Amino acid sequence: MRADEFTAEEALRIGLVQEVVEPGGQRDRAIELARELLQCAPLALQHTIANARLALDEGEPAAIDAIAAMSKAVMATADFQEGIASFVERRPAQFTGR
């Protein structure tokens, strides 16, 4: 609000960012993170994104209140069962979005 300038390291220290990369490395790191997210169950990821948007639109209490219903919805999916099976069988999950 005061327009103070600070470094990327300071933004990391105070929690405004989660990670700092070397200048010019932003695109490559963003692609790495996107590939990592692609390994997640798509329905669980959709609920996570929806909950983050809910927090932005309606506030953190609304997002917290929605967690139980979202968790229940995710646990009712075939992807949830696949996630458990893949963990038990120590293999990569094969999510289908169902």
N, CA, C and O atoms as CSV, one atom per row, in Angstrom:
chain,resi,resn,atom,element,x,y,z
A,1,MET,N,N,0.816,-1.184,0.000
A,1,MET,CA,C,0.000,0.000,0.000
A,1,MET,C,C,0.865,1.255,0.000
A,1,MET,O,O,0.432,2.317,-0.449
A,2,ARG,N,N,2.077,1.128,0.501
A,2,ARG,CA,C,2.974,2.278,0.533
A,2,ARG,C,C,3.895,2.305,-0.677
A,2,ARG,O,O,4.668,3.248,-0.847
A,3,ALA,N,N,3.822,1.298,-1.504
A,3,ALA,CA,C,4.654,1.198,-2.700
A,3,ALA,C,C,6.139,1.045,-2.374
A,3,ALA,O,O,7.003,1.440,-3.156
A,4,ASP,N,N,6.422,0.460,-1.194
A,4,ASP,CA,C,7.816,0.183,-0.858
A,4,ASP,C,C,8.374,-0.842,-1.837
A,4,ASP,O,O,7.678,-1.782,-2.222
A,5,GLU,N,N,9.602,-0.667,-2.233
A,5,GLU,CA,C,10.250,-1.637,-3.098
A,5,GLU,C,C,11.032,-2.612,-2.229
A,5,GLU,O,O,11.597,-2.237,-1.202
A,6,PHE,N,N,11.052,-3.880,-2.662
A,6,PHE,CA,C,11.829,-4.882,-1.957
A,6,PHE,C,C,12.263,-5.952,-2.942
A,6,PHE,O,O,11.715,-6.065,-4.039
A,7,THR,N,N,13.237,-6.722,-2.544
A,7,THR,CA,C,13.814,-7.738,-3.419
A,7,THR,C,C,12.955,-9.002,-3.436
A,7,THR,O,O,12.055,-9.181,-2.615
A,8,ALA,N,N,13.258,-9.855,-4.384
A,8,ALA,CA,C,12.585,-11.153,-4.455
A,8,ALA,C,C,12.868,-11.955,-3.189
A,8,ALA,O,O,11.984,-12.647,-2.682
A,9,GLU,N,N,14.079,-11.866,-2.681
A,9,GLU,CA,C,14.432,-12.596,-1.460
A,9,GLU,C,C,13.595,-12.108,-0.282
A,9,GLU,O,O,13.180,-12.907,0.557
A,10,GLU,N,N,13.348,-10.810,-0.214
A,10,GLU,CA,C,12.505,-10.269,0.854
A,10,GLU,C,C,11.057,-10.717,0.679
A,10,GLU,O,O,10.384,-11.024,1.664
A,11,ALA,N,N,10.569,-10.759,-0.558
A,11,ALA,CA,C,9.213,-11.251,-0.811
A,11,ALA,C,C,9.079,-12.700,-0.355
A,11,ALA,O,O,8.043,-13.087,0.185
A,12,LEU,N,N,10.112,-13.495,-0.567
A,12,LEU,CA,C,10.115,-14.879,-0.102
A,12,LEU,C,C,10.128,-14.920,1.421
A,12,LEU,O,O,9.365,-15.671,2.029
A,13,ARG,N,N,10.970,-14.137,2.023
A,13,ARG,CA,C,11.098,-14.123,3.485
A,13,ARG,C,C,9.789,-13.753,4.177
A,13,ARG,O,O,9.452,-14.328,5.212
A,14,ILE,N,N,9.056,-12.806,3.619
A,14,ILE,CA,C,7.824,-12.355,4.275
A,14,ILE,C,C,6.582,-13.103,3.795
A,14,ILE,O,O,5.466,-12.792,4.211
A,15,GLY,N,N,6.779,-14.092,2.919
A,15,GLY,CA,C,5.670,-14.960,2.530
A,15,GLY,C,C,4.806,-14.482,1.381
A,15,GLY,O,O,3.704,-14.997,1.187
A,16,LEU,N,N,5.273,-13.516,0.618
A,16,LEU,CA,C,4.496,-13.061,-0.537
A,16,LEU,C,C,4.642,-14.001,-1.729
A,16,LEU,O,O,3.772,-14.047,-2.599
A,17,VAL,N,N,5.739,-14.745,-1.768
A,17,VAL,CA,C,5.973,-15.734,-2.818
A,17,VAL,C,C,6.453,-17.018,-2.165
A,17,VAL,O,O,6.943,-17.007,-1.036
A,18,GLN,N,N,6.309,-18.115,-2.878
A,18,GLN,CA,C,6.748,-19.399,-2.351
A,18,GLN,C,C,8.133,-19.795,-2.827
A,18,GLN,O,O,8.786,-20.650,-2.228
A,19,GLU,N,N,8.570,-19.178,-3.894
A,19,GLU,CA,C,9.839,-19.585,-4.489
A,19,GLU,C,C,10.401,-18.429,-5.303
A,19,GLU,O,O,9.653,-17.635,-5.875
A,20,VAL,N,N,11.711,-18.343,-5.347
A,20,VAL,CA,C,12.403,-17.359,-6.174
A,20,VAL,C,C,13.308,-18.128,-7.130
A,20,VAL,O,O,14.051,-19.018,-6.718
A,21,VAL,N,N,13.237,-17.777,-8.402
A,21,VAL,CA,C,14.100,-18.418,-9.408
A,21,VAL,C,C,15.038,-17.380,-9.999
A,21,VAL,O,O,14.828,-16.174,-9.869
A,22,GLU,N,N,16.057,-17.873,-10.640
A,22,GLU,CA,C,17.010,-16.972,-11.289
A,22,GLU,C,C,16.308,-16.193,-12.402
A,22,GLU,O,O,15.401,-16.725,-13.043
A,23,PRO,N,N,16.704,-14.959,-12.639
A,23,PRO,CA,C,16.114,-14.194,-13.741
A,23,PRO,C,C,16.194,-14.977,-15.050
A,23,PRO,O,O,17.235,-15.537,-15.392
A,24,GLY,N,N,15.094,-15.006,-15.764
A,24,GLY,CA,C,15.013,-15.741,-17.011
A,24,GLY,C,C,14.551,-17.177,-16.838
A,24,GLY,O,O,14.240,-17.847,-17.823
A,25,GLY,N,N,14.499,-17.662,-15.602
A,25,GLY,CA,C,14.092,-19.040,-15.348
A,25,GLY,C,C,12.625,-19.211,-15.021
A,25,GLY,O,O,12.175,-20.323,-14.748
A,26,GLN,N,N,11.872,-18.121,-15.044
A,26,GLN,CA,C,10.475,-18.166,-14.640
A,26,GLN,C,C,9.635,-19.091,-15.509
A,26,GLN,O,O,8.846,-19.885,-14.996
A,27,ARG,N,N,9.802,-18.991,-16.813
A,27,ARG,CA,C,8.984,-19.803,-17.725
A,27,ARG,C,C,9.259,-21.290,-17.534
A,27,ARG,O,O,8.332,-22.094,-17.439
A,28,ASP,N,N,10.536,-21.645,-17.478
A,28,ASP,CA,C,10.889,-23.052,-17.310
A,28,ASP,C,C,10.352,-23.596,-15.984
A,28,ASP,O,O,9.851,-24.719,-15.932
A,29,ARG,N,N,10.454,-22.808,-14.921
A,29,ARG,CA,C,9.955,-23.258,-13.615
A,29,ARG,C,C,8.440,-23.367,-13.638
A,29,ARG,O,O,7.884,-24.297,-13.054
A,30,ALA,N,N,7.763,-22.441,-14.298
A,30,ALA,CA,C,6.304,-22.507,-14.404
A,30,ALA,C,C,5.874,-23.771,-15.147
A,30,ALA,O,O,4.891,-24.409,-14.769
A,31,ILE,N,N,6.590,-24.127,-16.180
A,31,ILE,CA,C,6.281,-25.355,-16.927
A,31,ILE,C,C,6.517,-26.581,-16.046
A,31,ILE,O,O,5.724,-27.522,-16.072
A,32,GLU,N,N,7.600,-26.579,-15.266
A,32,GLU,CA,C,7.858,-27.689,-14.342
A,32,GLU,C,C,6.714,-27.842,-13.343
A,32,GLU,O,O,6.257,-28.953,-13.074
A,33,LEU,N,N,6.262,-26.724,-12.800
A,33,LEU,CA,C,5.159,-26.769,-11.831
A,33,LEU,C,C,3.872,-27.249,-12.484
A,33,LEU,O,O,3.117,-28.012,-11.882
A,34,ALA,N,N,3.617,-26.806,-13.710
A,34,ALA,CA,C,2.419,-27.250,-14.424
A,34,ALA,C,C,2.468,-28.747,-14.677
A,34,ALA,O,O,1.455,-29.432,-14.536
A,35,ARG,N,N,3.628,-29.262,-15.049
A,35,ARG,CA,C,3.768,-30.714,-15.261
A,35,ARG,C,C,3.540,-31.485,-13.964
A,35,ARG,O,O,2.954,-32.567,-13.965
A,36,GLU,N,N,4.009,-30.916,-12.870
A,36,GLU,CA,C,3.789,-31.540,-11.564
A,36,GLU,C,C,2.289,-31.606,-11.249
A,36,GLU,O,O,1.791,-32.625,-10.771
A,37,LEU,N,N,1.587,-30.520,-11.519
A,37,LEU,CA,C,0.142,-30.486,-11.265
A,37,LEU,C,C,-0.613,-31.462,-12.160
A,37,LEU,O,O,-1.653,-31.991,-11.767
A,38,LEU,N,N,-0.094,-31.700,-13.355
A,38,LEU,CA,C,-0.748,-32.642,-14.262
A,38,LEU,C,C,-0.716,-34.072,-13.734
A,38,LEU,O,O,-1.479,-34.919,-14.198
A,39,GLN,N,N,0.154,-34.347,-12.775
A,39,GLN,CA,C,0.220,-35.676,-12.177
A,39,GLN,C,C,-0.859,-35.874,-11.104
A,39,GLN,O,O,-1.076,-36.994,-10.642
A,40,CYS,N,N,-1.519,-34.812,-10.719
A,40,CYS,CA,C,-2.564,-34.882,-9.692
A,40,CYS,C,C,-3.870,-35.381,-10.304
A,40,CYS,O,O,-4.079,-35.304,-11.515
A,41,ALA,N,N,-4.739,-35.891,-9.443
A,41,ALA,CA,C,-6.067,-36.304,-9.898
A,41,ALA,C,C,-6.806,-35.059,-10.378
A,41,ALA,O,O,-6.911,-34.086,-9.631
A,42,PRO,N,N,-7.323,-35.067,-11.611
A,42,PRO,CA,C,-7.939,-33.858,-12.157
A,42,PRO,C,C,-9.127,-33.353,-11.342
A,42,PRO,O,O,-9.287,-32.144,-11.180
A,43,LEU,N,N,-9.954,-34.245,-10.833
A,43,LEU,CA,C,-11.111,-33.796,-10.054
A,43,LEU,C,C,-10.687,-33.164,-8.735
A,43,LEU,O,O,-11.268,-32.168,-8.305
A,44,ALA,N,N,-9.684,-33.735,-8.098
A,44,ALA,CA,C,-9.175,-33.149,-6.855
A,44,ALA,C,C,-8.568,-31.775,-7.134
A,44,ALA,O,O,-8.747,-30.843,-6.350
A,45,LEU,N,N,-7.860,-31.655,-8.238
A,45,LEU,CA,C,-7.271,-30.372,-8.612
A,45,LEU,C,C,-8.359,-29.336,-8.907
A,45,LEU,O,O,-8.234,-28.172,-8.527
A,46,GLN,N,N,-9.428,-29.766,-9.588
A,46,GLN,CA,C,-10.546,-28.854,-9.861
A,46,GLN,C,C,-11.163,-28.343,-8.557
A,46,GLN,O,O,-11.478,-27.159,-8.439
A,47,HIS,N,N,-11.332,-29.228,-7.588
A,47,HIS,CA,C,-11.892,-28.812,-6.293
A,47,HIS,C,C,-10.939,-27.873,-5.554
A,47,HIS,O,O,-11.377,-26.921,-4.908
A,48,THR,N,N,-9.644,-28.140,-5.650
A,48,THR,CA,C,-8.660,-27.275,-5.004
A,48,THR,C,C,-8.698,-25.873,-5.602
A,48,THR,O,O,-8.664,-24.880,-4.876
A,49,ILE,N,N,-8.769,-25.798,-6.925
A,49,ILE,CA,C,-8.845,-24.498,-7.601
A,49,ILE,C,C,-10.150,-23.793,-7.239
A,49,ILE,O,O,-10.154,-22.592,-6.969
A,50,ALA,N,N,-11.253,-24.534,-7.232
A,50,ALA,CA,C,-12.549,-23.951,-6.873
A,50,ALA,C,C,-12.517,-23.405,-5.453
A,50,ALA,O,O,-13.080,-22.346,-5.177
A,51,ASN,N,N,-11.860,-24.125,-4.555
A,51,ASN,CA,C,-11.791,-23.667,-3.168
A,51,ASN,C,C,-10.936,-22.414,-3.047
A,51,ASN,O,O,-11.260,-21.518,-2.267
A,52,ALA,N,N,-9.854,-22.339,-3.803
A,52,ALA,CA,C,-9.020,-21.134,-3.786
A,52,ALA,C,C,-9.796,-19.937,-4.321
A,52,ALA,O,O,-9.693,-18.833,-3.785
A,53,ARG,N,N,-10.575,-20.160,-5.379
A,53,ARG,CA,C,-11.396,-19.068,-5.925
A,53,ARG,C,C,-12.468,-18.644,-4.930
A,53,ARG,O,O,-12.762,-17.457,-4.790
A,54,LEU,N,N,-13.051,-19.622,-4.241
A,54,LEU,CA,C,-14.052,-19.315,-3.223
A,54,LEU,C,C,-13.441,-18.454,-2.123
A,54,LEU,O,O,-14.062,-17.502,-1.652
A,55,ALA,N,N,-12.230,-18.793,-1.721
A,55,ALA,CA,C,-11.545,-18.003,-0.693
A,55,ALA,C,C,-11.330,-16.572,-1.163
A,55,ALA,O,O,-11.490,-15.631,-0.386
A,56,LEU,N,N,-10.968,-16.404,-2.431
A,56,LEU,CA,C,-10.760,-15.051,-2.955
A,56,LEU,C,C,-12.071,-14.281,-3.069
A,56,LEU,O,O,-12.131,-13.092,-2.754
A,57,ASP,N,N,-13.124,-14.971,-3.523
A,57,ASP,CA,C,-14.404,-14.301,-3.770
A,57,ASP,C,C,-15.217,-14.051,-2.509
A,57,ASP,O,O,-15.827,-12.993,-2.350
A,58,GLU,N,N,-15.219,-15.039,-1.609
A,58,GLU,CA,C,-16.115,-14.957,-0.449
A,58,GLU,C,C,-15.389,-14.951,0.892
A,58,GLU,O,O,-16.010,-14.774,1.940
A,59,GLY,N,N,-14.091,-15.141,0.856
A,59,GLY,CA,C,-13.310,-15.109,2.079
A,59,GLY,C,C,-12.926,-16.487,2.574
A,59,GLY,O,O,-13.520,-17.500,2.205
A,60,GLU,N,N,-11.915,-16.489,3.419
A,60,GLU,CA,C,-11.375,-17.741,3.947
A,60,GLU,C,C,-12.397,-18.573,4.717
A,60,GLU,O,O,-12.403,-19.794,4.560
A,61,PRO,N,N,-13.266,-17.975,5.545
A,61,PRO,CA,C,-14.249,-18.800,6.259
A,61,PRO,C,C,-15.140,-19.617,5.313
A,61,PRO,O,O,-15.443,-20.774,5.603
A,62,ALA,N,N,-15.557,-19.036,4.203
A,62,ALA,CA,C,-16.390,-19.759,3.242
A,62,ALA,C,C,-15.621,-20.929,2.643
A,62,ALA,O,O,-16.175,-22.012,2.455
A,63,ALA,N,N,-14.353,-20.711,2.346
A,63,ALA,CA,C,-13.530,-21.782,1.780
A,63,ALA,C,C,-13.335,-22.907,2.791
A,63,ALA,O,O,-13.392,-24.084,2.433
A,64,ILE,N,N,-13.109,-22.554,4.032
A,64,ILE,CA,C,-12.951,-23.568,5.080
A,64,ILE,C,C,-14.241,-24.363,5.246
A,64,ILE,O,O,-14.210,-25.584,5.395
A,65,ASP,N,N,-15.366,-23.672,5.220
A,65,ASP,CA,C,-16.663,-24.350,5.350
A,65,ASP,C,C,-16.923,-25.315,4.202
A,65,ASP,O,O,-17.643,-26.297,4.381
A,66,ALA,N,N,-16.361,-25.061,3.039
A,66,ALA,CA,C,-16.601,-25.889,1.853
A,66,ALA,C,C,-15.719,-27.132,1.790
A,66,ALA,O,O,-15.976,-28.031,0.989
A,67,ILE,N,N,-14.695,-27.191,2.614
A,67,ILE,CA,C,-13.724,-28.283,2.517
A,67,ILE,C,C,-14.367,-29.650,2.740
A,67,ILE,O,O,-14.070,-30.586,1.997
A,68,ALA,N,N,-15.223,-29.790,3.722
A,68,ALA,CA,C,-15.818,-31.100,4.013
A,68,ALA,C,C,-16.612,-31.629,2.818
A,68,ALA,O,O,-16.479,-32.797,2.454
A,69,ALA,N,N,-17.427,-30.780,2.213
A,69,ALA,CA,C,-18.228,-31.220,1.063
A,69,ALA,C,C,-17.336,-31.554,-0.127
A,69,ALA,O,O,-17.581,-32.526,-0.840
A,70,MET,N,N,-16.302,-30.746,-0.336
A,70,MET,CA,C,-15.389,-31.023,-1.448
A,70,MET,C,C,-14.636,-32.326,-1.215
A,70,MET,O,O,-14.460,-33.118,-2.140
A,71,SER,N,N,-14.199,-32.545,0.002
A,71,SER,CA,C,-13.504,-33.790,0.329
A,71,SER,C,C,-14.403,-34.993,0.104
A,71,SER,O,O,-13.976,-36.005,-0.451
A,72,LYS,N,N,-15.640,-34.878,0.533
A,72,LYS,CA,C,-16.593,-35.975,0.345
A,72,LYS,C,C,-16.802,-36.263,-1.144
A,72,LYS,O,O,-16.859,-37.421,-1.557
A,73,ALA,N,N,-16.914,-35.212,-1.936
A,73,ALA,CA,C,-17.102,-35.382,-3.375
A,73,ALA,C,C,-15.898,-36.076,-4.008
A,73,ALA,O,O,-16.061,-36.959,-4.850
A,74,VAL,N,N,-14.706,-35.685,-3.612
A,74,VAL,CA,C,-13.493,-36.294,-4.169
A,74,VAL,C,C,-13.375,-37.753,-3.736
A,74,VAL,O,O,-12.998,-38.609,-4.537
A,75,MET,N,N,-13.693,-38.038,-2.480
A,75,MET,CA,C,-13.572,-39.411,-1.983
A,75,MET,C,C,-14.562,-40.367,-2.646
A,75,MET,O,O,-14.400,-41.584,-2.554
A,76,ALA,N,N,-15.561,-39.842,-3.299
A,76,ALA,CA,C,-16.556,-40.685,-3.980
A,76,ALA,C,C,-16.160,-40.996,-5.419
A,76,ALA,O,O,-16.947,-41.594,-6.153
A,77,THR,N,N,-14.974,-40.609,-5.833
A,77,THR,CA,C,-14.563,-40.792,-7.234
A,77,THR,C,C,-13.695,-42.032,-7.424
A,77,THR,O,O,-13.069,-42.536,-6.491
A,78,ALA,N,N,-13.685,-42.496,-8.656
A,78,ALA,CA,C,-12.789,-43.594,-9.025
A,78,ALA,C,C,-11.333,-43.150,-8.909
A,78,ALA,O,O,-10.465,-43.955,-8.574
A,79,ASP,N,N,-11.064,-41.884,-9.181
A,79,ASP,CA,C,-9.700,-41.377,-9.064
A,79,ASP,C,C,-9.186,-41.480,-7.627
A,79,ASP,O,O,-8.007,-41.758,-7.408
A,80,PHE,N,N,-10.061,-41.259,-6.653
A,80,PHE,CA,C,-9.654,-41.390,-5.255
A,80,PHE,C,C,-9.215,-42.830,-4.978
A,80,PHE,O,O,-8.178,-43.067,-4.358
A,81,GLN,N,N,-10.011,-43.772,-5.441
A,81,GLN,CA,C,-9.663,-45.183,-5.259
A,81,GLN,C,C,-8.366,-45.527,-5.980
A,81,GLN,O,O,-7.549,-46.289,-5.464
A,82,GLU,N,N,-8.177,-44.970,-7.166
A,82,GLU,CA,C,-6.948,-45.189,-7.919
A,82,GLU,C,C,-5.753,-44.612,-7.162
A,82,GLU,O,O,-4.684,-45.220,-7.129
A,83,GLY,N,N,-5.932,-43.461,-6.567
A,83,GLY,CA,C,-4.842,-42.857,-5.801
A,83,GLY,C,C,-4.412,-43.745,-4.645
A,83,GLY,O,O,-3.218,-43.923,-4.402
A,84,ILE,N,N,-5.381,-44.299,-3.936
A,84,ILE,CA,C,-5.066,-45.203,-2.826
A,84,ILE,C,C,-4.387,-46.465,-3.347
A,84,ILE,O,O,-3.369,-46.899,-2.808
A,85,ALA,N,N,-4.958,-47.050,-4.399
A,85,ALA,CA,C,-4.392,-48.278,-4.961
A,85,ALA,C,C,-2.961,-48.052,-5.444
A,85,ALA,O,O,-2.086,-48.886,-5.208
A,86,SER,N,N,-2.722,-46.938,-6.112
A,86,SER,CA,C,-1.376,-46.671,-6.622
A,86,SER,C,C,-0.379,-46.492,-5.477
A,86,SER,O,O,0.779,-46.893,-5.586
A,87,PHE,N,N,-0.832,-45.893,-4.391
A,87,PHE,CA,C,0.041,-45.723,-3.232
A,87,PHE,C,C,0.371,-47.079,-2.613
A,87,PHE,O,O,1.532,-47.371,-2.329
A,88,VAL,N,N,-0.645,-47.899,-2.408
A,88,VAL,CA,C,-0.451,-49.219,-1.807
A,88,VAL,C,C,0.427,-50.096,-2.690
A,88,VAL,O,O,1.295,-50.819,-2.201
A,89,GLU,N,N,0.189,-50.021,-3.995
A,89,GLU,CA,C,0.934,-50.850,-4.948
A,89,GLU,C,C,2.265,-50.222,-5.369
A,89,GLU,O,O,3.010,-50.804,-6.157
A,90,ARG,N,N,2.552,-49.049,-4.848
A,90,ARG,CA,C,3.798,-48.334,-5.135
A,90,ARG,C,C,4.054,-48.187,-6.634
A,90,ARG,O,O,5.093,-48.583,-7.164
A,91,ARG,N,N,3.046,-47.593,-7.292
A,91,ARG,CA,C,3.142,-47.363,-8.730
A,91,ARG,C,C,2.556,-46.002,-9.044
A,91,ARG,O,O,1.805,-45.458,-8.234
A,92,PRO,N,N,2.877,-45.435,-10.201
A,92,PRO,CA,C,2.268,-44.149,-10.569
A,92,PRO,C,C,0.762,-44.307,-10.766
A,92,PRO,O,O,0.300,-45.308,-11.314
A,93,ALA,N,N,0.028,-43.342,-10.327
A,93,ALA,CA,C,-1.435,-43.368,-10.498
A,93,ALA,C,C,-1.808,-43.112,-11.956
A,93,ALA,O,O,-1.125,-42.386,-12.678
A,94,GLN,N,N,-2.893,-43.720,-12.356
A,94,GLN,CA,C,-3.439,-43.511,-13.697
A,94,GLN,C,C,-4.840,-42.916,-13.540
A,94,GLN,O,O,-5.835,-43.641,-13.569
A,95,PHE,N,N,-4.911,-41.616,-13.375
A,95,PHE,CA,C,-6.179,-40.941,-13.138
A,95,PHE,C,C,-6.976,-40.804,-14.440
A,95,PHE,O,O,-6.406,-40.595,-15.511
A,96,THR,N,N,-8.281,-40.925,-14.329
A,96,THR,CA,C,-9.155,-40.851,-15.502
A,96,THR,C,C,-10.121,-39.667,-15.454
A,96,THR,O,O,-10.829,-39.405,-16.427
A,97,GLY,N,N,-10.153,-38.963,-14.347
A,97,GLY,CA,C,-11.102,-37.857,-14.232
A,97,GLY,C,C,-12.502,-38.315,-13.874
A,97,GLY,O,O,-13.469,-37.578,-14.067
A,98,ARG,N,N,-12.615,-39.523,-13.356
A,98,ARG,CA,C,-13.927,-40.047,-12.939
A,98,ARG,C,C,-13.898,-40.402,-11.479
A,98,ARG,O,O,-14.903,-40.860,-10.935
